[in-house]
Amino acid sequence: MKKVSLNNSWLFVIIPIGIFIFVALPQLQNTYESFQKREIEVHQNAQELDSLRQLTNPTRKDLNNIKRLEITVPVHKLSIRKQRYTYYKTGGMLAVLVFMFIGMFGSSYWAQRKKQSSSNKQVEFSFGDFTTDAIGQHISWNAVKGSGSNFLSERLRKTAFGYKITSSSYLKFVAWSFLLMGLNYVVWSYVEFFEFSKESLTFMHGGKIFFTSGGPFLLVGVFLLFSFGAKAFLNSQKRKVLVDGETIPFQQVYALQVLSKFVEGNKSGGYYCYEVNLVTQNGERHNLLNHGDKEYLLSDMVKISRFLKVPVWNMNVA
């Protein structure tokens, strides 16, 4: 019998799926059924009102019912129309959450599966000895970046003329989720205003709707998309590296540096993270990669080293 192993990643799947199926879904179903019941009641009351209005000799009771229904039917119709927008917003939010969950877990699962694939070839690579190099003896081995993630947050991607270093799919799904969640609430809030409000939309009122609905989430999403863009470019056609806002010609690239660092956490106690830094001929260092997945980092490091044709200096990262 084949042994089935359960790792932590499966817990992150089972828990939200279980909560959705056994808690959220029944609640949503009950809410929807209650809403449908209210819609049917309002429709029946509207039909009753039309029937009473067509009576040629209404009784006092009929007249009282007409007055009552003339007040309650428009109010209930308006309430239901407004409630629909609440459901539109909630439905849109749930759709974004599903998109975020599938995207984040799927990208993590695919990256892990690709890393553990039997088709991956073992690459032989020898590190350079920085202790025998004039520049290597004097460069700092402190981390260039004070922080870093404990997961695969950056990847080396092939381009037409070399490589670029950009955020992983995991982080991009996070950014798009913030943007879409905010956009969902903002759009439906403006549509709701134009349908129900008798006032014109002023600049101040429009700003209030934006920032009290999903505007902050939308702005965070836009900021994250720009922040999670390309971090560095390695261009073989121009023979230049663009990193930290600086353009470094290939002939000034002297070596790569790989090191580990410990990032302290508030509650978790901290974790180890790794850096790949570009070292120039004058001893300056520029960070290229900074995340916690050592296997992917070392694999990307080898590609960069062979692309730039420079050695790699290693400090206790194996």
C-alpha positions as CSV (number, residue, x, y, z in Angstrom):
1,M,0.0,0.0,0.0
2,K,1.3,3.4,-0.9
3,K,1.8,5.7,2.0
4,V,-0.1,9.0,1.7
5,S,1.7,12.0,3.1
6,L,0.0,15.2,4.2
7,N,2.2,18.3,4.3
8,N,1.4,21.8,5.4
9,S,0.4,23.0,1.9
10,W,-2.6,20.6,1.9
11,L,-3.8,22.1,5.1
12,F,-4.0,25.5,3.4
13,V,-6.3,23.9,0.9
14,I,-8.5,21.7,3.1
15,I,-9.2,24.4,5.7
16,P,-10.6,27.2,3.4
17,I,-12.4,24.6,1.2
18,G,-14.0,23.1,4.3
19,I,-15.0,26.5,5.6
20,F,-16.5,27.5,2.3
21,I,-18.4,24.2,1.7
22,F,-19.7,23.6,5.3
23,V,-20.1,27.2,6.6
24,A,-20.1,29.9,3.9
25,L,-22.0,28.1,1.2
26,P,-25.0,27.1,3.4
27,Q,-25.2,30.7,4.7
28,L,-25.1,32.1,1.2
29,Q,-27.8,29.7,0.1
30,N,-30.0,30.7,3.1
31,T,-29.5,34.4,2.3
32,Y,-30.3,33.9,-1.3
33,E,-33.5,31.9,-0.5
34,S,-34.6,34.6,1.9
35,F,-34.0,37.2,-0.8
36,Q,-36.0,35.2,-3.3
37,K,-38.8,34.9,-0.9
38,R,-38.9,38.6,-0.3
39,E,-38.9,39.2,-4.1
40,I,-41.9,36.9,-4.5
41,E,-43.8,38.6,-1.7
42,V,-43.2,42.1,-3.2
43,H,-44.2,40.8,-6.6
44,Q,-47.4,39.4,-5.2
45,N,-48.2,42.6,-3.3
46,A,-47.6,44.6,-6.5
47,Q,-50.1,42.3,-8.3
48,E,-52.6,42.7,-5.5
49,L,-52.3,46.5,-5.7
50,D,-52.9,46.4,-9.4
51,S,-55.9,44.2,-8.9
52,L,-57.4,46.4,-6.2
53,R,-56.9,49.5,-8.3
54,Q,-59.0,47.9,-11.1
55,L,-62.0,47.3,-8.8
56,T,-65.1,49.4,-9.8
57,N,-66.7,49.3,-6.3
58,P,-63.9,48.8,-3.8
59,T,-64.9,48.3,-0.2
60,R,-63.5,50.2,2.8
61,K,-61.2,47.3,3.4
62,D,-60.0,47.4,-0.2
63,L,-59.3,51.1,0.1
64,N,-57.3,50.6,3.2
65,N,-55.3,47.9,1.5
66,I,-54.7,50.1,-1.5
67,K,-53.3,52.9,0.8
68,R,-51.2,50.4,2.7
69,L,-49.8,48.8,-0.5
70,E,-49.2,52.1,-2.2
71,I,-46.8,52.9,0.7
72,T,-45.2,49.5,1.3
73,V,-44.7,48.2,-2.3
74,P,-42.5,51.1,-3.6
75,V,-40.4,51.0,-0.4
76,H,-39.9,47.2,-0.6
77,K,-39.1,47.4,-4.3
78,L,-36.5,50.1,-3.7
79,S,-35.1,48.0,-0.8
80,I,-34.8,44.9,-3.0
81,R,-33.1,46.8,-5.8
82,K,-30.6,48.2,-3.4
83,Q,-30.0,44.8,-1.8
84,R,-29.2,43.4,-5.2
85,Y,-26.2,45.7,-5.4
86,T,-25.1,44.4,-2.0
87,Y,-25.2,40.9,-3.5
88,Y,-23.3,42.1,-6.6
89,K,-20.6,43.5,-4.5
90,T,-20.4,40.4,-2.2
91,G,-20.5,38.0,-5.2
92,G,-17.7,40.0,-6.9
93,M,-15.6,39.9,-3.7
94,L,-16.1,36.1,-3.4
95,A,-15.1,35.6,-7.1
96,V,-11.9,37.6,-6.5
97,L,-11.1,35.6,-3.3
98,V,-11.5,32.4,-5.3
99,F,-9.3,33.8,-8.0
100,M,-6.7,34.8,-5.4
101,F,-6.8,31.4,-3.7
102,I,-6.6,29.4,-6.8
103,G,-3.8,31.7,-8.2
104,M,-1.7,31.8,-5.1
105,F,-2.0,28.1,-4.3
106,G,-1.7,27.1,-7.9
107,S,1.4,29.1,-8.5
108,S,3.0,27.8,-5.3
109,Y,2.1,24.2,-6.2
110,W,3.4,24.5,-9.7
111,A,6.7,26.0,-8.6
112,Q,7.1,23.2,-6.0
113,R,6.2,20.5,-8.5
114,K,8.6,21.9,-11.1
115,K,11.4,22.1,-8.5
116,Q,10.8,18.4,-7.5
117,S,10.4,17.1,-11.0
118,S,12.5,14.1,-11.9
119,S,13.2,15.7,-15.3
120,N,15.4,18.4,-13.6
121,K,19.0,17.8,-14.4
122,Q,21.7,18.1,-11.8
123,V,23.9,21.0,-12.7
124,E,27.6,20.9,-11.8
125,F,28.8,24.3,-10.6
126,S,32.0,25.4,-8.9
127,F,32.1,28.5,-6.7
128,G,35.0,30.9,-7.0
129,D,37.4,31.5,-4.1
130,F,36.9,35.1,-2.9
131,T,39.7,34.8,-0.3
132,T,42.3,34.8,-3.1
133,D,40.8,37.8,-4.9
134,A,41.7,41.4,-4.2
135,I,38.1,42.6,-4.5
136,G,36.6,39.5,-2.8
137,Q,38.8,40.0,0.3
138,H,37.4,43.5,0.9
139,I,33.7,43.4,0.0
140,S,31.1,43.3,2.8
141,W,29.3,40.0,3.5
142,N,26.5,41.8,5.3
143,A,23.1,41.6,3.6
144,V,22.4,44.3,1.0
145,K,18.6,44.2,1.8
146,G,17.5,44.4,5.4
147,S,14.4,42.3,4.8
148,G,13.2,39.5,2.5
149,S,10.5,36.9,2.0
150,N,10.6,33.3,3.3
151,F,9.1,32.0,0.0
152,L,9.7,32.2,-3.7
153,S,9.0,35.9,-4.3
154,E,11.3,36.7,-7.3
155,R,12.1,34.8,-10.5
156,L,14.6,35.1,-13.3
157,R,12.6,35.2,-16.6
158,K,14.0,34.8,-20.1
159,T,13.5,37.7,-22.5
160,A,14.3,38.3,-26.2
161,F,17.7,39.7,-25.3
162,G,18.6,38.1,-22.0
163,Y,16.9,38.0,-18.7
164,K,14.8,40.0,-16.3
165,I,14.2,39.6,-12.6
166,T,10.6,40.1,-11.6
167,S,8.2,39.2,-8.9
168,S,6.8,35.6,-8.8
169,S,3.3,34.7,-10.0
170,Y,2.4,34.3,-6.3
171,L,2.9,38.0,-5.6
172,K,1.3,39.1,-8.8
173,F,-1.9,37.2,-7.9
174,V,-1.9,39.1,-4.6
175,A,-1.6,42.5,-6.3
176,W,-4.3,41.7,-8.9
177,S,-6.6,40.5,-6.1
178,F,-6.3,43.8,-4.3
179,L,-6.9,45.7,-7.5
180,L,-9.9,43.6,-8.6
181,M,-11.5,43.6,-5.1
182,G,-11.3,47.3,-4.9
183,L,-12.5,47.8,-8.5
184,N,-15.5,45.6,-7.8
185,Y,-16.7,47.7,-4.9
186,V,-15.9,51.0,-6.6
187,V,-17.7,50.2,-9.9
188,W,-20.9,48.9,-8.2
189,S,-20.9,51.8,-5.8
190,Y,-20.9,54.3,-8.6
191,V,-23.5,52.4,-10.6
192,E,-25.7,52.3,-7.5
193,F,-25.3,56.0,-7.0
194,F,-26.3,56.9,-10.5
195,E,-29.4,54.6,-10.3
196,F,-30.8,55.8,-7.0
197,S,-29.4,59.2,-6.3
198,K,-31.3,62.3,-7.6
199,E,-28.3,64.5,-7.0
200,S,-25.5,65.2,-9.5
201,L,-22.1,63.6,-8.7
202,T,-19.8,66.3,-7.4
203,F,-16.0,66.0,-7.0
204,M,-16.3,65.7,-3.2
205,H,-19.1,63.2,-3.3
206,G,-17.3,61.1,-5.9
207,G,-14.2,61.1,-3.8
208,K,-16.2,60.1,-0.8
209,I,-17.8,57.1,-2.6
210,F,-14.3,56.1,-3.9
211,F,-12.6,56.1,-0.6
212,T,-15.5,54.6,1.4
213,S,-16.0,51.7,-1.0
214,G,-13.1,49.9,-2.5
215,G,-10.8,52.8,-3.5
216,P,-8.1,52.1,-0.9
217,F,-7.9,48.4,-2.0
218,L,-7.7,49.5,-5.7
219,L,-4.9,52.0,-4.9
220,V,-3.0,49.3,-2.9
221,G,-3.4,46.9,-5.9
222,V,-2.0,49.5,-8.3
223,F,0.9,50.3,-6.0
224,L,1.7,46.6,-5.6
225,L,1.6,46.0,-9.4
226,F,4.1,48.7,-9.9
227,S,6.2,47.5,-6.9
228,F,6.1,43.9,-8.2
229,G,7.3,44.8,-11.6
230,A,10.7,44.1,-13.1
231,K,13.5,44.6,-10.7
232,A,16.5,44.2,-13.0
233,F,17.3,43.6,-16.7
234,L,20.2,41.8,-18.1
235,N,20.5,42.7,-21.8
236,S,23.0,40.9,-24.0
237,Q,22.3,43.1,-27.0
238,K,23.2,46.3,-25.2
239,R,25.6,44.4,-22.9
240,K,24.3,46.2,-19.9
241,V,22.7,45.4,-16.6
242,L,19.9,47.7,-15.3
243,V,19.5,47.4,-11.5
244,D,18.8,49.9,-8.7
245,G,18.1,52.5,-11.3
246,E,21.7,52.3,-12.5
247,T,23.1,51.0,-15.9
248,I,26.1,48.8,-15.4
249,P,28.1,47.7,-18.5
250,F,29.0,44.0,-18.7
251,Q,32.7,44.9,-18.5
252,Q,32.2,46.4,-15.1
253,V,30.5,43.3,-13.7
254,Y,33.2,41.5,-11.7
255,A,31.4,38.6,-9.8
256,L,28.3,37.5,-8.1
257,Q,27.9,37.1,-4.4
258,V,25.5,34.6,-2.7
259,L,24.9,34.8,1.0
260,S,22.3,33.8,3.7
261,K,20.7,36.1,6.3
262,F,18.3,35.6,9.2
263,V,15.2,37.8,9.1
264,E,13.7,38.3,12.5
265,G,9.9,38.0,12.7
266,N,7.5,39.5,15.3
267,K,5.7,36.3,16.2
268,S,7.3,33.4,14.2
269,G,10.8,34.0,15.5
270,G,12.3,34.6,12.1
271,Y,13.5,32.7,9.1
272,Y,16.5,32.4,6.8
273,C,16.5,34.2,3.5
274,Y,19.1,34.4,0.7
275,E,20.6,37.0,-1.5
276,V,22.4,37.0,-4.9
277,N,24.3,40.3,-5.3
278,L,26.1,41.7,-8.3
279,V,29.7,42.9,-7.5
280,T,31.3,45.5,-9.7
281,Q,35.0,46.2,-10.4
282,N,35.0,48.9,-7.8
283,G,33.5,46.7,-5.1
284,E,30.0,48.0,-5.2
285,R,27.1,45.5,-4.6
286,H,23.7,45.5,-6.2
287,N,21.0,43.1,-5.1
288,L,19.5,40.9,-7.9
289,L,17.6,38.2,-6.0
290,N,16.3,38.2,-2.4
291,H,13.9,35.4,-1.2
292,G,13.7,32.3,0.9
293,D,13.6,29.5,-1.7
294,K,17.2,28.4,-1.8
295,E,16.9,25.8,-4.7
296,Y,15.3,28.3,-7.1
297,L,17.7,31.1,-6.0
298,L,20.8,28.9,-6.7
299,S,19.3,27.7,-10.0
300,D,18.8,31.3,-11.1
301,M,22.2,32.2,-9.8
302,V,23.9,29.6,-12.1
303,K,22.0,31.0,-15.1
304,I,23.1,34.6,-14.3
305,S,26.7,33.5,-13.7
306,R,26.9,31.8,-17.1
307,F,25.1,34.6,-18.9
308,L,27.5,37.3,-17.5
309,K,30.5,34.9,-17.6
310,V,31.5,35.8,-14.0
311,P,32.4,33.7,-11.0
312,V,30.2,33.3,-7.9
313,W,31.4,33.9,-4.4
314,N,29.6,31.9,-1.7
315,M,29.4,32.3,2.0
316,N,27.9,29.2,3.6
317,V,25.0,28.7,1.2
318,A,24.9,25.1,0.0
